[in-house]
Amino acid sequence: MQKYNISRSHYFYAIGLSYKKADAEIRGHFSLDDDSKHALLIQAKENGIESLVVTSTCNRTEIYGFAQHPFQLIQLLCDNTRGTVEEFQDVAYIYKNKDAIAHMFRVGSGLDSQILGDFEIISQLKTSTKLSRKYGLLNHFTERLVNAVIQASKRIKTETDISSGATSVSFASVQYIFKNIEDVTNKNILLFGTGKIGRNTCENLVKHTKNEHITLINRTKDKAEQVAGKFNLVVKDYANLQEEVSTSDILIVATGAQRPTIDKHIIQTKKPLLILDLSIPKNVNENVQELDNVTLVHLDHLSQITDETLEARKAHIPSAEAIIEEIKGDFNSWLETRKFAPTIKALKHKLTDFATAELDTQRKKLSDFNEEQAELISNKIIQKITNHFAHHLKDDDVSTDDSLELIKKVFQLEEPQKTNV
């Protein structure tokens, strides 16, 4: 592992779990709602963590941050969720330094998504970064990295067809409905929950089903009304949930609750009812499957849909990876520059001390000493010398570490503080 100097004995880690090894139930144990995220960030600040970004979606929960040991980040996650360290160890991943950087690029660029090309994670990453900045938990390194990942995501969207058409879980749910329900246009559809996945599902339903029997319910009614207004849909009170479920043919659950909000007791109808649970943690109790008329489908099943369009997207992976490598290369070059920035800064201070001492001597010797002219000349010479050293250190043909040691030795520079990345 190549080391880059940013501060003392800390490393950059990505720790988390995703759909690849953790099923929906386990992901639910480690899911973070807004309150939990805030609590985690406050605890991180109190624990002296320098920089931290937390994301929690239906497919993954991750922490990117600086720590002496990854357990510091794992403990933060377990302290603020229902998950345990033992559960985490069974299904989790831990990436360090360059591997952590590479992981964030793949996640943010849709290459690690449950449905290939699903870019919804990038908006989560942006929101999480803003929240970290609010808590003073965003250093220059992390901010620069997130911006590079956003840049890669934008370029992959515009320069490849890896995200052609809708690629999200919400779109997959609409595909499932079409394949399994006849005469969708005339079915009664109830959408319970109007978070991001709920809104996207609603948009896809309106766009692709031409159905005029879609009803929205949300615990906070005004949020449902905002969504409904956009698509001219019906909104009902949360108190009417059981009544509306009983008249529905399709129930889509996309709430952000930490516990199931739908169970078999709320279902009073005997006619066939398809329930799609798009929530993590699961918001539909498994006991609904005890009812003969109910079919329950969770998002993990929806995400396994691999139609021709999704298969075709795989051909664009090499192009997406090439874009990532280019932007990641630029980021690593900047990181390499930061490796010697403290030494160049210390060298500049040292040369300035030399100049100040010499100017003091000449000022005493010369009665017509031109202060302004002398300072101008000495500053220009100092800048030229430091620029010369900086260009030398950027040269791929030289050993940066050896050159840095020589500069420190010759000019007797103090060792700058390090963080290993």
C-alpha positions in Angstrom: 0.0 0.0 0.0 1.4 3.3 -1.0 1.1 5.9 1.8 0.1 9.5 1.3 0.7 12.1 4.0 -2.4 13.9 5.3 -2.3 13.6 9.4 -0.9 11.5 12.2 -1.5 7.6 12.2 -5.0 7.7 10.7 -6.2 5.8 7.7 -9.1 6.2 5.3 -11.6 3.3 5.6 -14.9 2.3 3.9 -16.8 -0.1 6.2 -20.3 -1.4 5.6 -22.6 -4.1 4.3 -24.7 -4.5 1.2 -27.2 -6.7 -0.7 -24.3 -8.9 -1.9 -23.9 -10.7 1.4 -26.5 -9.3 3.8 -30.2 -10.2 3.3 -33.0 -7.7 3.8 -33.5 -8.6 7.4 -29.8 -8.1 8.3 -29.6 -4.9 6.3 -32.7 -3.7 8.3 -30.7 -4.2 11.5 -28.1 -1.8 10.3 -30.4 0.7 8.7 -30.0 4.3 9.8 -32.9 6.7 9.7 -32.4 10.5 9.9 -32.3 10.6 13.8 -29.8 7.7 13.9 -27.6 9.4 11.4 -27.5 12.6 13.4 -26.8 10.7 16.6 -23.9 8.8 14.9 -22.3 12.0 13.6 -22.6 13.6 17.1 -20.9 10.6 18.6 -18.2 10.6 16.0 -17.5 14.3 16.7 -17.3 13.5 20.4 -14.9 10.6 19.7 -12.5 12.9 17.9 -13.2 11.5 14.4 -11.7 13.9 11.8 -13.9 13.2 8.8 -16.9 10.9 8.2 -19.6 10.3 5.6 -22.5 7.9 6.3 -25.0 6.5 3.7 -27.9 4.2 4.4 -30.2 3.0 1.5 -32.4 0.0 1.0 -29.4 -1.8 -0.5 -26.5 -0.8 1.7 -25.3 1.0 4.8 -21.7 2.4 4.7 -19.4 4.7 6.6 -16.4 6.4 4.9 -14.0 7.9 7.4 -10.6 8.4 9.0 -9.7 6.3 12.0 -6.7 4.6 13.6 -8.6 1.3 13.3 -11.8 0.3 11.5 -13.4 -0.9 14.7 -13.9 2.7 15.7 -16.2 3.1 12.7 -17.9 -0.3 13.2 -18.6 0.6 16.9 -20.3 3.9 15.7 -22.5 1.9 13.4 -23.5 -0.7 16.0 -24.1 1.9 18.7 -26.6 3.7 16.6 -28.5 0.7 15.0 -30.0 -2.6 16.0 -27.0 -4.5 14.5 -24.3 -6.2 16.5 -20.6 -6.5 15.9 -21.0 -10.3 15.5 -23.6 -9.8 12.7 -21.5 -7.2 11.1 -18.4 -9.4 11.0 -20.4 -12.2 9.2 -21.6 -10.1 6.2 -19.5 -6.9 6.2 -16.6 -5.5 4.1 -13.8 -3.3 5.2 -11.7 -1.4 2.6 -8.6 0.7 3.5 -6.9 3.6 1.7 -6.8 3.1 -2.1 -9.2 0.2 -1.9 -11.7 2.4 0.0 -11.3 5.2 -2.6 -11.9 2.7 -5.4 -15.0 1.3 -3.6 -16.6 4.7 -3.3 -16.0 5.3 -7.0 -17.8 2.0 -7.9 -20.7 2.6 -5.6 -21.2 6.2 -6.7 -21.0 5.3 -10.3 -23.7 2.6 -10.3 -21.4 -0.3 -10.9 -22.0 -1.8 -7.4 -25.7 -1.2 -7.4 -28.2 -4.0 -6.9 -29.6 -3.1 -10.4 -26.7 -2.2 -12.6 -26.6 1.4 -13.6 -28.9 2.6 -10.7 -27.6 6.0 -9.8 -29.9 6.8 -6.9 -27.0 6.3 -4.5 -25.2 9.4 -5.8 -27.9 11.7 -4.5 -27.7 9.9 -1.1 -23.9 10.5 -1.1 -24.4 14.2 -1.8 -26.9 14.6 1.0 -24.7 12.7 3.4 -21.7 14.9 2.5 -23.7 18.0 3.2 -24.8 16.6 6.6 -21.2 15.8 7.5 -20.1 19.3 6.6 -22.8 20.7 8.9 -21.3 18.8 11.8 -17.7 19.8 10.9 -16.9 16.2 9.9 -15.7 16.8 6.3 -12.0 17.4 5.7 -10.5 18.5 2.4 -9.6 15.0 1.4 -13.1 13.5 1.7 -14.8 16.5 0.1 -12.4 16.3 -2.9 -13.0 12.5 -3.2 -16.8 12.9 -3.1 -16.6 15.6 -5.8 -14.5 13.3 -7.9 -17.0 10.5 -7.5 -19.8 12.8 -8.5 -17.8 13.9 -11.6 -17.3 10.2 -12.6 -21.0 9.5 -12.1 -22.1 12.4 -14.3 -19.7 11.4 -17.1 -20.8 7.8 -17.0 -24.4 8.8 -17.2 -23.7 11.1 -20.3 -21.0 9.2 -22.0 -22.2 5.6 -21.7 -25.6 3.8 -22.0 -25.2 1.9 -18.7 -28.2 3.8 -17.3 -30.3 3.8 -20.4 -34.0 3.7 -19.4 -35.1 3.6 -15.8 -32.9 1.3 -13.7 -34.1 1.6 -10.2 -36.0 -0.7 -7.8 -39.0 1.5 -8.4 -38.9 0.8 -12.1 -38.3 -2.9 -11.4 -41.5 -2.9 -9.3 -43.5 -1.6 -12.2 -42.0 -4.2 -14.5 -43.0 -6.9 -12.1 -46.6 -5.6 -11.9 -46.8 -5.6 -15.7 -45.5 -9.2 -15.9 -47.7 -10.6 -13.2 -51.0 -8.6 -13.2 -53.5 -8.5 -16.0 -55.4 -5.4 -17.0 -53.1 -3.1 -14.8 -54.8 0.0 -16.1 -58.0 -0.8 -14.3 -56.6 -2.1 -11.0 -56.8 -0.2 -7.7 -53.3 0.7 -6.6 -52.4 2.0 -3.2 -49.0 3.6 -2.5 -48.2 3.7 1.2 -45.2 6.0 1.8 -43.9 8.9 -0.3 -40.2 8.9 0.4 -37.8 8.9 -2.6 -38.5 5.3 -3.6 -42.2 5.9 -3.2 -42.1 9.1 -5.3 -40.1 7.3 -8.0 -42.5 4.4 -8.0 -45.4 6.7 -8.3 -43.9 8.5 -11.3 -43.2 5.2 -13.0 -46.7 3.9 -12.3 -48.3 7.0 -13.8 -45.9 7.0 -16.8 -46.2 3.3 -17.7 -49.6 2.0 -16.5 -51.9 4.9 -17.6 -53.8 3.9 -14.4 -56.2 6.5 -13.0 -57.0 4.6 -9.8 -53.8 5.3 -7.8 -54.2 6.4 -4.2 -51.5 7.8 -1.9 -51.2 7.5 1.9 -48.4 8.9 4.0 -48.2 9.4 7.8 -47.6 13.1 7.0 -50.5 13.9 4.7 -49.0 17.2 3.3 -46.1 15.2 1.8 -48.4 12.9 0.1 -50.4 15.9 -1.3 -47.2 17.4 -2.7 -46.5 14.2 -4.7 -50.2 13.7 -5.6 -50.5 17.3 -6.9 -47.7 16.6 -9.4 -49.5 13.6 -10.9 -53.1 14.5 -10.1 -53.7 11.5 -7.8 -56.0 10.9 -4.8 -54.7 11.3 -1.2 -56.3 9.7 1.8 -55.6 10.1 5.5 -53.4 7.6 7.4 -56.4 6.7 9.5 -58.0 5.3 6.3 -55.2 2.9 5.6 -57.1 -0.3 6.5 -60.1 0.7 4.5 -58.0 1.6 1.4 -56.0 -1.7 1.7 -59.3 -3.6 1.6 -60.3 -2.0 -1.7 -56.8 -2.4 -3.4 -55.6 -4.9 -5.9 -51.9 -3.8 -5.5 -50.3 -2.4 -2.4 -46.9 -0.8 -2.6 -45.2 -0.1 0.7 -42.3 2.3 0.7 -42.2 3.9 4.1 -39.1 4.8 6.2 -40.4 3.1 9.3 -38.0 1.0 11.4 -40.8 -1.6 12.2 -43.4 -3.3 10.0 -46.4 -1.1 9.3 -48.5 -3.7 7.5 -49.5 -7.1 8.9 -52.2 -9.7 8.2 -54.7 -8.1 10.7 -55.0 -5.0 8.6 -56.0 -7.0 5.5 -59.7 -7.6 5.5 -60.2 -8.3 1.8 -60.6 -11.8 0.3 -59.8 -10.8 -3.2 -56.2 -11.2 -4.6 -53.8 -8.7 -3.2 -50.2 -8.2 -4.5 -48.0 -6.5 -1.9 -44.6 -5.0 -3.0 -42.4 -4.1 0.0 -39.8 -1.6 -1.2 -38.6 -0.8 2.4 -35.5 -1.5 4.4 -36.0 -2.5 7.2 -39.0 -4.6 5.9 -42.2 -2.8 6.5 -44.5 -5.7 5.8 -44.8 -8.5 8.3 -44.1 -11.9 6.9 -47.4 -13.1 8.5 -49.4 -11.6 5.5 -48.3 -14.7 3.6 -50.5 -16.8 5.9 -53.4 -15.3 3.9 -54.2 -17.3 0.8 -55.2 -14.3 -1.3 -52.0 -12.3 -0.6 -48.7 -12.4 -2.7 -45.8 -10.7 -1.0 -42.7 -9.6 -3.0 -39.7 -7.8 -1.4 -37.3 -5.5 -3.2 -34.5 -8.2 -3.0 -36.6 -10.3 -5.4 -37.4 -7.3 -7.7 -33.7 -6.5 -8.0 -33.0 -10.0 -9.5 -35.0 -9.0 -12.6 -32.5 -9.3 -15.5 -34.3 -8.4 -18.7 -32.6 -7.8 -22.0 -32.1 -4.1 -21.2 -30.2 -4.9 -18.0 -28.1 -7.5 -19.8 -27.3 -5.1 -22.6 -26.0 -2.6 -20.0 -23.2 -5.0 -19.0 -21.5 -4.2 -22.3 -20.9 -0.7 -21.1 -19.1 -1.6 -17.9 -15.6 -1.3 -19.5 -16.3 2.2 -20.7 -17.6 3.2 -17.3 -14.5 1.7 -15.6 -12.3 3.6 -18.0 -13.9 6.9 -16.9 -13.5 5.9 -13.3 -9.8 5.1 -13.8 -9.2 8.5 -15.5 -10.9 10.5 -12.7 -9.4 8.3 -10.0 -6.0 8.9 -11.5 -6.5 12.7 -11.3 -7.5 12.3 -7.7 -4.5 10.2 -6.9 -2.2 12.7 -8.6 -3.7 15.4 -6.4 -3.2 13.1 -3.4 0.4 12.5 -4.4 0.9 16.3 -4.5 -0.4 16.6 -1.0 2.3 14.1 0.0 5.0 16.7 -0.4 3.0 19.9 0.2 3.9 20.1 3.9 7.6 19.8 3.0 7.4 22.4 0.3 5.6 24.7 2.8 8.3 24.1 5.4 11.0 24.8 2.8 9.4 28.0 1.9 9.3 29.1 5.6 13.0 28.1 5.9 14.0 30.2 2.8 11.9 33.1 4.1 13.8 32.9 7.4 17.1 33.0 5.5 15.9 36.0 3.5 14.7 37.9 6.6 18.0 37.4 8.4 19.9 38.6 5.3 17.7 41.6 4.8 18.2 42.6 8.5 22.0 42.4 7.9 21.9 44.5 4.7 19.5 47.0 6.3 22.1 47.7 9.0 25.0 47.9 6.5 23.5 50.1 3.8 22.2 53.6 4.5 20.3 53.7 1.2 18.8 50.2 1.6 15.7 49.8 -0.6 13.3 47.8 1.6 10.5 47.4 -0.9 12.8 46.3 -3.8 14.8 43.9 -1.7 11.7 42.1 -0.3 10.2 41.9 -3.9 13.4 40.3 -5.2 13.8 37.9 -2.3 10.1 36.7 -2.5 10.4 36.1 -6.3 13.6 34.0 -5.7 12.0 32.0 -2.9 9.0 31.3 -5.2 11.2 30.2 -8.0 13.2 27.8 -5.8 10.1 26.2 -4.2 8.5 25.8 -7.6 11.6 24.1 -8.9 11.5 21.6 -6.0 7.8 21.0 -6.5 8.3 20.2 -10.2 11.1 17.9 -9.4 8.9 16.0 -6.9 6.1 15.6 -9.5 8.5 13.9 -11.9 7.6 10.3 -12.3 11.2 9.4 -12.9 12.4 10.3 -9.4 11.7 8.7 -6.0 9.5 11.2 -4.2 10.3 9.6 -0.8 14.1 9.8 -1.3 13.9 13.4 -2.6 11.7 14.5 0.4 14.2 13.0 2.8 17.1 14.7 1.1 15.3 18.1 1.1 14.5 17.7 4.8 18.1 16.8 5.6 19.7 19.5 3.6 17.5 22.3 4.9 17.0 20.8 8.4 13.2 20.8 8.1 10.9 19.5 10.8 9.0 16.4 10.0 5.4 17.3 9.1 2.5 15.5 10.7 1.1 12.6 8.8 -2.1 10.7 8.0 -1.5 7.6 6.0 -3.7 7.3 3.0 
